[in-house]
Amino acid sequence: MRTIVIGDIHGCSKALLALTDVLKPTADDHLIFLGDYVDRGPDSRGVIDQLLILRVRCRTTFLLGNHEIMFRGVLAGLPVEPWLLSGGKQTITSYGGQLKHVSAEHVDFLYGCVPYWESEQHIYVHANYDPQLPLCDQPEQTIFWEHLSARIPGQHCSGKHVFLGHTPQPGGKVGYYPHFTCIDTCCFGGFWLTALDVDSGEI
């Protein structure tokens, strides 16, 4: 059984397909996705379609990212302009240009994403974390929106290593820090979609 963490996809369905072809996940594997499945890249609809297939194929955990929060807000009736400027234009295009084409299954997927995940050894969040607070008390602004450029966190009070995304790493390289690892390797910006085996360290 492998535990594999996967960084921000941002609508890059071809990269996701290529990555899963390499990984060849089995029913015993656990894939943990760090959020931001939609926006910016060309095929958010196709990304969610693939994730729904993977959910049947192996064990999966889908974290909530800030772009899913924006997408959910628009679907619930919030103004679309801020979302469109943040990559939502590409997302709505992938749905044929109309929000009504977002299926109920895709909406359910967006609302089924979890804010964080914790194992005996590791913590998984989308954006950042307050090292002094347990996961259940983390502010939404911190775990969904705060970039590492705003604050480099210290070791979490649990002593566990943290895996996160959200902040694109320079040159598309994995960001290794003493207490956490950032695997947003800027797929939508022309670099890579990264998967990391948390036990072996293989990328």
Solvent accessible surface area in square Angstrom, and as a share of the most:
residue,aa,sasa,rsa
1,M,150,0.67
2,R,80,0.29
3,T,23,0.13
4,I,3,0.01
5,V,0,0.00
6,I,0,0.00
7,G,2,0.02
8,D,4,0.02
9,I,0,0.00
10,H,4,0.02
11,G,0,0.00
12,C,16,0.10
13,S,13,0.08
14,K,175,0.74
15,A,29,0.23
16,L,0,0.00
17,L,97,0.48
18,A,57,0.44
19,L,28,0.14
20,T,7,0.04
21,D,80,0.42
22,V,119,0.68
23,L,25,0.12
24,K,136,0.58
25,P,5,0.03
26,T,76,0.44
27,A,82,0.63
28,D,97,0.51
29,D,5,0.02
30,H,6,0.03
31,L,0,0.00
32,I,1,0.01
33,F,0,0.00
34,L,0,0.00
35,G,0,0.00
36,D,2,0.01
37,Y,1,0.00
38,V,0,0.00
39,D,0,0.00
40,R,92,0.34
41,G,4,0.04
42,P,104,0.66
43,D,47,0.24
44,S,0,0.00
45,R,97,0.35
46,G,14,0.14
47,V,0,0.00
48,I,0,0.00
49,D,63,0.33
50,Q,33,0.15
51,L,0,0.00
52,L,17,0.08
53,I,118,0.60
54,L,7,0.03
55,R,115,0.42
56,V,134,0.77
57,R,108,0.39
58,C,10,0.06
59,R,114,0.42
60,T,27,0.16
61,T,12,0.07
62,F,19,0.08
63,L,0,0.00
64,L,11,0.06
65,G,0,0.00
66,N,9,0.05
67,H,5,0.02
68,E,0,0.00
69,I,48,0.24
70,M,35,0.16
71,F,0,0.00
72,R,51,0.19
73,G,11,0.10
74,V,9,0.05
75,L,49,0.25
76,A,79,0.61
77,G,65,0.62
78,L,115,0.57
79,P,94,0.59
80,V,50,0.29
81,E,106,0.48
82,P,84,0.53
83,W,3,0.01
84,L,58,0.29
85,L,160,0.80
86,S,33,0.21
87,G,7,0.07
88,G,0,0.00
89,K,134,0.57
90,Q,71,0.32
91,T,0,0.00
92,I,34,0.17
93,T,90,0.52
94,S,23,0.15
95,Y,1,0.00
96,G,54,0.52
97,G,42,0.41
98,Q,84,0.37
99,L,52,0.26
100,K,156,0.66
101,H,75,0.33
102,V,15,0.09
103,S,50,0.32
104,A,78,0.61
105,E,96,0.43
106,H,7,0.03
107,V,43,0.25
108,D,98,0.51
109,F,4,0.02
110,L,0,0.00
111,Y,119,0.45
112,G,54,0.52
113,C,11,0.07
114,V,53,0.31
115,P,58,0.36
116,Y,63,0.24
117,W,80,0.28
118,E,76,0.34
119,S,43,0.28
120,E,163,0.73
121,Q,123,0.55
122,H,26,0.12
123,I,0,0.00
124,Y,1,0.01
125,V,0,0.00
126,H,0,0.00
127,A,0,0.00
128,N,0,0.00
129,Y,1,0.00
130,D,39,0.20
131,P,21,0.13
132,Q,137,0.61
133,L,56,0.28
134,P,62,0.39
135,L,10,0.05
136,C,100,0.60
137,D,82,0.43
138,Q,15,0.07
139,P,59,0.37
140,E,123,0.55
141,Q,120,0.53
142,T,15,0.09
143,I,6,0.03
144,F,9,0.04
145,W,85,0.30
146,E,33,0.15
147,H,75,0.33
148,L,8,0.04
149,S,105,0.68
150,A,76,0.59
151,R,78,0.29
152,I,98,0.50
153,P,6,0.04
154,G,33,0.32
155,Q,92,0.41
156,H,7,0.03
157,C,80,0.48
158,S,52,0.33
159,G,44,0.43
160,K,41,0.17
161,H,55,0.25
162,V,0,0.00
163,F,10,0.04
164,L,0,0.00
165,G,0,0.00
166,H,13,0.06
167,T,18,0.11
168,P,53,0.33
169,Q,11,0.05
170,P,114,0.72
171,G,42,0.40
172,G,4,0.04
173,K,148,0.63
174,V,23,0.13
175,G,9,0.08
176,Y,139,0.53
177,Y,69,0.26
178,P,117,0.74
179,H,61,0.27
180,F,2,0.01
181,T,6,0.04
182,C,0,0.00
183,I,0,0.00
184,D,3,0.01
185,T,3,0.02
186,C,20,0.12
187,C,16,0.10
188,F,71,0.30
189,G,44,0.42
190,G,66,0.63
191,F,87,0.36
192,W,156,0.55
193,L,18,0.09
194,T,9,0.05
195,A,6,0.05
196,L,9,0.04
197,D,18,0.10
198,V,19,0.11
199,D,103,0.53
200,S,79,0.51
201,G,43,0.41
202,E,123,0.55
203,I,113,0.57
